[in-house]
Amino acid sequence: MTIGEKLKRYPAFNEYQAALQHPSRCLTPGPLKSCITESDLWGLPRVRSGGFALTYKLYDGESTWALRCFHKHVPDREERYQCINKYIQTAKTEYLENIYYVREGINIKGNAYPITFMRWVEGETLETYVIRHLDDTNTLNDLTQKFCQLVYDLESRKLTHGDLSHQNIMIKNDKLVLVDYDGMNVPAMRQKISCEIGNPHFQHPGRDETLFNLTTDRFSSI
């Protein structure tokens, strides 16, 4: 367990921002050390905020990665991600990308903190894709069929994503790809509760952390 996990205090937003201006100095995974961080209009690292993590886009000229830096503590996060990554590597589905958990992935002010990273999914979110095709009935019908097939496949594999929202479903080369696996449940996991309940606008009003089973995604899917 790292110092950061013992303290249960994660770096503040501005601390991550400062560190990720120089990935080679703060990141430990080899594939990320030679990368640069995508910048915003002010030249600062561009960040996409989430309920549990900050997501950054890193690239080295050949590969592009999605780096997630956590700002909330989950006691069994490592165990969860070990199960998730093992499942994804074995299942080899088209809609899940390999994700890597690194216990001491980023160093900030002498302390090491966990990260995850995965290939950046080049595409557009379900939200922007639907908006762009509002007048294209055939495309939307085709999208509906693909989404239904995805939902059926998830249930047949006894797999739940946990946060099926319009921002976590990507369209890449006309195929659906899921991102953000923090709340995922795979068959090998023994956890009884979810570590998050996802985007509240896509969850049943009565959902809480205890709903962590095969039915978790049903309301979101509908």
C-alpha positions, 0 to 999 in steps of 0.5 A, a space after each residue: 500500500 502506498 503512502 497516498 493510500 494510507 492517508 486516503 488523501 489524493 492530490 488536488 486538481 491543481 497538483 495533478 495539473 502541475 505534475 502532468 505538464 511533465 509526464 516523464 518526471 511523474 509517471 512510472 509506466 514505460 509507455 507513458 513516460 515519453 508522452 506529452 499531455 494534450 493541452 487546452 487553450 491556455 497550454 495547460 493539461 486538458 482534463 475531463 472530470 469524472 466522479 472518481 477520476 480525472 482523465 487525460 489524453 497522452 500521446 507520443 506520436 505513435 500511440 495515444 493513451 487515456 490516463 485516469 488519475 483518482 481523486 477519491 479513495 476506494 479501498 479495494 480498487 486494485 482488486 477490482 481492476 485486476 479482475 476487470 483487466 483479466 476478464 477483458 484480456 480473456 474475453 477479447 470483446 470488440 467493445 472493451 479495451 485492455 486497461 492497466 492498473 498501476 498501484 504507484 503510477 504517478 509521483 506527486 510531492 514524494 508520494 505515489 498514487 494509483 492510476 489506470 491507463 488504456 488506449 485512447 478510443 478515437 471516435 465520438 460519444 454516443 451523445 454527439 453521434 446521435 445529435 449529428 445523425 438526428 435526421 438520418 433514420 437509417 443510421 439511428 435504426 442501425 445504431 439501435 440494433 447495435 446497442 441492443 446487441 451490446 446489451 444482450 452480449 453484456 448480460 449473456 457474459 454476466 457482465 455489467 458496466 455500471 455507468 452506461 451513459 451517453 458519455 461512456 459509449 463511444 462510436 469508433 469505426 461504426 462500432 460501439 466501444 465502452 469506456 470508464 470501467 470504474 463501476 464494472 462488475 465481472 463474474 470473478 469479482 466477489 464485491 457485494 457493493 458498487 464503488 460508484 452509482 454512475 451518472 444519476 441521469 441514467 440510473 433508477 432514482 432508487 439505485 444505491 451501491 447495493 445494486 451490484 449484479 446482473 441487473 445493474 445496467 437494465 435501467 440505463 439500457 432502457 
